[in-house]
Amino acid sequence: MSMKITRPALVLAAFVAGLAACFAAVVLLLPDRPIAQQRAVGGPFKLTDQDGKPVSDLNFRGKPFLVFFGFTHCPDVCPTTLFEVSEIFRALGPDAKNIRAMFVTVDPERDTPAVLKDYLASFDPRIIGVTGDEAAVAAAEKSYRVYAKKVPTDGGGYTMDHTAIVYLMNKDGRFVAPFNMKRRPEEAAAELKRYL
């Protein structure tokens, strides 16, 4: 009877030992970097600002900046986010001159420089609106890992489904983290000051 109990126990022990050995071998063969390494976000872009002037990532170097992708026909998320960014600029006081914000349209078909300029007049003047041809906007979306898709609506129109993250970039134009907008403007401003 003890043989019948011992044999399955030995088989199980051998199986567990084999599994442990396989796991150890896999761990040893993994490259020397974190398994869930974050992909790069951001990078070079060439677009046009709301005044019709060319703008690139180089224009934003030297100061930390926020980036938000949206569109002027957005009914709620975009205007709310731009209002929140405006409130953060207000809370920054004199330090606001050392921070920038960029609103990148995901709807270049409708969001011309003139449309962006008119739309952004309702928000802090330090928020820069940018657009471009479809290829240039698509390149910026890809660089920031942004999802954007045209969604038909009743009556032949359309809306845009898109990523609604505010990206915090440092002075060198490198991605820091998604910026938390769900807090008091003073708290958000205090965090931004750490990157000045």
C-alpha angles and dihedrals in degrees: 000000000000089000091058091052095043097049096057089043091053092047091050092047091050091050093050091047090051091049091050091050091051091049092049091050092051091049091050092051095050116106116259097261138085114289093226096044111171117244118238116269124200131013142150119350137166116205141142125257128223090270092057093253123134114255131184139176088270090068089064099050119114097037132062113251144187123230125200128176118210144113138250095243090057108126102209124343097058100048090042092052093046090050089051091050088050090052090051090053089051091050091049091063112183091358089067089085088068096054129069134195130201126199109199116195120228088194106064090159091072103015104080120168090263093051091048092049092052092045096048092051086086092061140053109308090228091071107098117209118210135188138157142163117315093263094052093047091046089052091053090048091052092048092054094040090243122166115214129166135171112239118196117231133198114286096035097286129115144216131203127247108204149155110277102200124131107220121212112212124186129228091278093053093254122141114254103175144301104293115239109233096174097092141069115299090239091058092049090047091052090055093049091052089063089068098050 
